Amino acid sequence: MQSIIMANQSEFASFNLLKQPIALFSGIKKELIFKNESFDNLYKTSGLATSAGCNKALERKLLDELDCIYQGITESHLFNIEVESNRKKYIYEHNSYKNKNFIVVQVNDVTELKKTQYLLNSSNSMLEKYSNEMFMLAHTDPLTKAANRRALFAKFDELKNANTRLECSISILDIDYFKKFNDSYGHEFGDYVLEVFCQHIQKLISPRSFFARIGGEEFCLIQEQSDKEDSTNKIQSILESIKGMQLKSPTENKANISFSAGVAEYGIDGMTLDVLLNNADKALYYAKQNGRSCVIPFSTDLFEKRADIIYAKDVARSNR
C-alpha cells in the first residue's frame, strides 16, 4: 500500500501546494493512493498520522465511510470524524465525491466551528429556558401557583381570537369571611387556606376550564361551552364539595371554607372581559348581601329589583 502511495506522489505533487487537506482513493479498488502534506499535517495534530503518513486506523475509518460510494449508493458523502488526543477533541469534516476514476476527499477542521455552534445552541437553550421561566413568573400567582390576572386576560383574548362563536361564562369566586382566618390563626394559615382552596377547585373543574387568582381571596373561572345556567349549577356543585372540607387549624379546631360567586355569560352579559368581570362582580356582591355561600347569575332584572329595594329602604328611612 505504501509503495502505491509513493508511486503517485510525483503524479499528484501539485496537490501539495494546496492548503486544503486532500486525499485521493482509487475509484475501483478500496485503497488510498494519495494524500497531500496538508492532510498529513492535519492528522498529525490528533496523532492519526505520523511522518510516514496516516495510520491504518484512520485509513479503515475513511474506507468504511466511503463504502456507500464504492457500492454506487451515492456519488458523494459528507461525514465527520471525531478524534480525541491529549484530552482535546478534534472534529474533521470530510467532503467526499467521485471524480472519474478517483474518489476525492477534502477535509476541514471544524473543531472550533462545532464548539461555537454548541455554545450558541447552549446559549439559545438557556435563553429559551429563562424566557419560559420569566413567562411563567409573569403569568402565575406565586402563592397558589394558579394563573394570575395577566394570564386570565391573555387566555380570554386567545379564546376570542380562536373562536368567532365563543360560548363561555365568567365567574368570580370569593372565599367567605376570609379575614377571620388571618385574624384568628395568622396569615400563614390564611395562605394555606388559599392554596388548599385552589388545589381543590382545580381538581373539580374540566380540562377546558381556566382558573385564576385575580387578587386577595378572589378567583375567576372561565368555563367554555357553558351557558350561565350550566355554569351556575357546576359552581354550586363545587361549593357543596368545598363546604364539606374541614381544615385543621393551628389551634386544632376544624376550620370550614365556603365561597360566594357571581356568574356572567359572554355575549349576553358583555363582550369584553372587563364588562363580564364587572357584571359577575355585581352578582357576587348580591350573593354576599344575601347570606353568602351561594352562587348568583347576573341578571339585569335582578339588579333592577335590588335597586327598587334599596330605594324603598332609603325612602322609609327618610320618613322616620
Salt bridges, closest charged atoms under 4 A:
ASP40 OD2 - LYS35 NZ 2.69
GLU65 OE1 - HIS77 NE2 2.86
ASP67 OD1 - LYS30 NZ 2.36
GLU82 OE1 - LYS89 NZ 3.58
GLU112 OE2 - LYS115 NZ 3.56
ASP141 OD2 - ARG213 NH1 3.16
GLU158 OE2 - LYS155 NZ 3.60
ASP174 OD1 - LYS288 NZ 2.77
ASP176 OD1 - LYS288 NZ 2.96
ASP183 OD2 - LYS179 NZ 2.64
GLU224 OE1 - ARG208 NH2 3.06
ASP230 OD2 - LYS234 NZ 3.03
GLU240 OE2 - LYS243 NZ 3.80
ASP269 OD2 - LYS228 NZ 2.81
ASP314 OD1 - ARG317 NH1 2.94
